[in-house]
Amino acid sequence: MHPRSKHWHLIDYIIVSKKDRHDVRVTKAVRGAECWTDHRLIVSKLIIQIRPRRRPQGQKTVKRVNVAKLRNATTAESLACDLDVKMQDLPNDQYSTDEQWTAFRDTVHKIALEHLGTTTRRNQDWFDENDEEIELLLAEKRRLLRVHQNDPLSTAKRSAFVTVRRAVQKRLREMQDAWFSAEADEIQSYADNHDYKRFYDALQAIYGPQCAGSSLLPDISGTKLLTEKTQILERWAEHFNSVLNRPASINDDAINRLPQVEINHELDNIPSMEEVSKAIKQMSSGKAGSDAIHTCRSLQSRRTCHAAETHTALSVNLE
């Protein structure tokens, strides 16, 4: 609100791309209940879909070792013996700490891969390839697709292909929903029995192992992707330095030309009981502020008690 004209001005915005405008559900301005202010907080509810992490091109990812095989005593003993032999060939103190650590890390990882192997991703198995019904539908869909591609101007052939495609999609959704429902019942039974080992194993079987590594980041020119962790951290530091550490553009002469208003010392006075009660009466019925206390005009005792508590709290804070 402008101090002289008392007109409201919109100074805060939430900017989204044009292609992402449909993801914005509602945007509104809200006010707090602590004290009067001419600023309103803008709240926007969005539906954000996180894109899957892209695998860096031209860079080999570190393979995860299948540590579950260490439960076998024979495998664990052979791994320990091989490590004892290889550790004797590591660089000594004549090399730097980084070189010693790199040699130790690569040696341990190489020997662990030889004895334990890598982890295998357990994909979702809701698609049953042996289902006769879905095989017939897929075969019919492929046949009608070829017929439609050979004669794209025919409306009847396109309608037949669309009908079969809908039937295939419907059947796939039914199979997927049935599989997820069965898995959810199984996981819930593990949680009810406090069997957390099988509970987390079932979750990992559905979602798979987590991908290790950091997200890629474009450089300042936007033409190259940074893959090294140190380069990514330096790029973030450069970005925040350019955004936050900006020179001030305030003109002191323009500020001095502004008309000065006398200071209203009455605002420092503690509000009276009548002022607090009047402010509560002006609040909307059934609304709650940041203190999560709902107002209700029909409950006079509750409003009076709330006014007394507010007046007491303000008095203590100001003193």
Protein Blocks (a to p, Z undefined) as FASTA:
>chain_A
ZZklopacdfbdcdddfklmmmpmbdcddddfkbgcfbdcdddddddddddddddehiac
dddddfklmmpmklmmmmmmmmmmmmmmpccfkbcfklmmmmmmmmmmmmmmmmnopadd
dddfkbcfklmklmmmmmmmmmmmmmmmmmmmbmklmmmmmmmmmmmmmmmmmmmmmmmm
mmmmmmmmmmmnopaklmmmmmmmmnopadedddddddfkopaccfbfklmmmmmmmmmm
mmmmccdfbdfklmmmpccddddfklmpccdfklmmmmmmmpcehiacfkopacdfklmm
lmmmmmmmmmmmmmmmmZZ
